[in-house]
Amino acid sequence: MNKTKKPTIKDVALKAGISPSTVSNYLNKTALVNVDTGKRIENAIKKLSYVPHGAAKSLRTGKSK
């Protein structure tokens, strides 16, 4: 990961050793994710200081808050 860029779901997935779609499913609660996998995702999020991009989610869902 480039240190000047904010981490992405792909970076979290790479750090956790899983696919980006699994990270997305976990964050959006769109599918069940194994407890151990969820812990790996949470650890990767903390280590990378990942913060979901609100505008990107709004574009994807067509909803804003």
C-alpha positions in Angstrom: 0.0 0.0 0.0 1.2 3.5 -0.8 1.7 5.5 2.4 0.3 8.7 0.9 -3.1 7.1 0.0 -5.9 6.1 2.3 -6.3 2.4 2.5 -9.0 0.7 0.4 -11.1 -2.4 0.8 -8.6 -4.1 -1.4 -5.8 -3.2 1.0 -7.8 -4.6 3.9 -8.5 -7.8 2.0 -4.9 -8.2 1.1 -3.8 -7.7 4.8 -6.5 -10.2 6.0 -5.7 -12.7 3.3 -9.2 -12.8 1.8 -11.1 -11.4 -1.1 -12.4 -7.7 -1.3 -15.9 -9.0 -1.7 -15.7 -10.8 1.6 -14.6 -7.5 3.3 -17.5 -5.7 1.5 -20.0 -8.4 2.7 -18.7 -8.0 6.2 -18.8 -4.2 6.3 -22.2 -4.0 4.6 -23.7 -7.0 6.4 -24.9 -8.4 3.1 -23.8 -12.0 3.8 -22.7 -14.0 6.7 -19.0 -14.0 7.3 -17.2 -16.6 9.5 -16.3 -15.2 13.0 -12.6 -15.9 12.6 -12.7 -14.1 9.2 -14.5 -11.2 10.8 -11.7 -10.9 13.4 -9.1 -10.9 10.7 -10.9 -8.1 8.9 -11.2 -6.1 12.1 -7.5 -6.5 12.8 -6.6 -5.4 9.3 -8.9 -2.4 9.5 -7.3 -1.3 12.8 -3.7 -1.9 11.5 -4.4 0.1 8.3 -6.6 2.7 10.0 -9.2 2.0 7.3 -12.3 4.3 7.2 -15.1 3.5 4.7 -15.5 6.3 2.1 -19.0 7.7 2.6 -19.3 9.3 -0.8 -18.3 6.1 -2.6 -21.0 4.2 -0.6 -23.6 6.8 -1.5 -22.7 6.5 -5.2 -23.0 2.7 -5.1 -26.3 2.6 -3.2 -27.9 5.7 -4.6 -28.7 6.8 -1.1 -27.2 9.6 1.1 -27.5 10.4 4.7 
